[in-house]
Amino acid sequence: MVMKAIKESRIIVFYENYASSQWCLTEMAKIMECKEQENITALPVFYKVNPNEVRGGRKSNNIAIAKHESKLGKDSKKLKRWKEALLDAGNLSEWHLNDGDDESKLIQEIVKEISTTLLVPTPLHVGVVSSDVGVCLDDGFISNNMTLYGLLEVE
């Protein structure tokens, strides 16, 4: 079940110590394998790291990989798969977030991309609720006494 969920995921969030986690490396390698074999779109997010650091230029990644190598052995298939997947994923350029960037804008970009390109259209019912409800809108304005519309998936 976990591997099925990984196969269906497409977003990989790279962060400073990403390579220290065997689980993260295994998940990323599986997503990249599915990208190649099943032609899915992999969407990397580089959270305060540069893509070339993911490809092998970051000292902390190199240290983490060396630790994995000491446990698994230099000729480990798993280790080789992780290194290849890091290189491939680092060559994909999707989203970058650097220090000082607005995280909420990046999240909005990701949601927009996913909702317009990856989601399979599903028939929806519209539900309407009218009442005195305070809602925080995108521009920060809070409105009362609004009509809210909700979309419900039809199964």
N, C-alpha and C positions, 0 to 999 in steps of 0.2 A: 504494500500500500504506500509506503514512504517513497519507494522508487518510482511508482506511478505518479505521485505528486511531483517529484523532481522532474520526471520526463515532461510533465505538463507545464512546469514553470519555465520562465524565459528570462527573468530578471536576475542578474548577478550583481550584488552590491559589494564592490571592492573597497576595503578600508585599510588603515595602516597595518594592522597585524593579521590580515586575512590569511596569509599563508601558514600561520602557526596552527590553524585548525585543520586537522585531517578531515573532519566532517565537511567543512566548507570546501576544501579542495576536491573531495570526492563528489560532492553535489555539483560543483562547477564543471568538473570533468564530464559528468553525466549529461549536463545541459549542453555542453559543447559537442559531445558525442551525438546527441539527438539532433543538434543543429546540422551536423554533417550527414548523418544517416537518414534522417526524416525530413530534412529541409525546413526545420523550424527557425524562427527568428530568435536569436539570443540578444538580450538587451542589457548591456553592462552599464552600471552606474559606478562612476569613479568618485567615491566619497573622500575628498581631501587627499587623494593620491592621483598621480599622473599615470596615464596608460603605459608609458614606457617603464615606470616603476613596477607595474604588474608583470610586464614581460621579463623582468629579471634584473632591473637596475636598482632596486631598493635594497638597502643593506639589511633591513629587518626581514624581508622576504628571503634573501639569500641565507641568513642565519637560520630561519625557520626550516627552509628546505634542507639545509645541512643537518639539522637535528632529525628530521624525518629520515634522511639518508642513513644516519647512524643507526636508527632503529630498524629500518626496512632493508638496508643494503643498497649499495650503489647501483646494482643492476635490477632493482625492483621494477616490475612492470607498472605497478601502481604509481611509483614515483615518476617514472618516465611519462605516464599518462598525464599526471598533474602538471609537469613542466610543459608539455606540449599544449595542454589546455590553457595554461596561464599565458603562454605566448600567443595562441590563437585569440583568446578573449581580449588580451591587451591590444591586439591589432584591430579590434572592433571599436568604433568610436561612436558612442551614443550620448551619454550624459556625463558631465563633469561638475562637481561641486568643490570649489576651493574655499579656503578660509575667507570669511567675509561675504560669501555669496548668500543669497536669500534661499533657504531650504524650501520654503513654501512655494516659490516660483518653480523650482525644480520638480517638486511633487506634482504641481499642476501640469507641467509639461509631460511628465510620465503618465499621469492619468489620461490626459488628452490623447497621447500616442496609443496607449493600450486600448482605450475605448473606441478610437477611430480605425485602428488597423488590425487588432488582434481578436477582439471579441466577436463571436459569431452572433449575428442578429437573432434575437429571441422575441417571439410575440409577447407583448406586454399589455396589461390592463392599466388604465389610469384611475387612481383613486383621488377624490377631492375631499379635503377637510377644511372647514372654515371656522376660525375661532380667534380669540385674543391670544396670539402666540408671538413671542419675541423671537426674531430670527436674525442671526448675524449674517449679513450679505458679504460678497467678495470685497466690496469697497469699504468694509468696516461699518457701514450704516446699519443700525438696528431698527427694525420696523415692527410695529405691532398691528394687530387686527389684519392679518394677511390670510389669503387663501393658499393653502399648501397643496401641491400636487405630488403624488407618489406613484411610482411605477412598480408594478408587481409582475413577476415572471409567471407565465402560464405554463403549467406542466401537463 
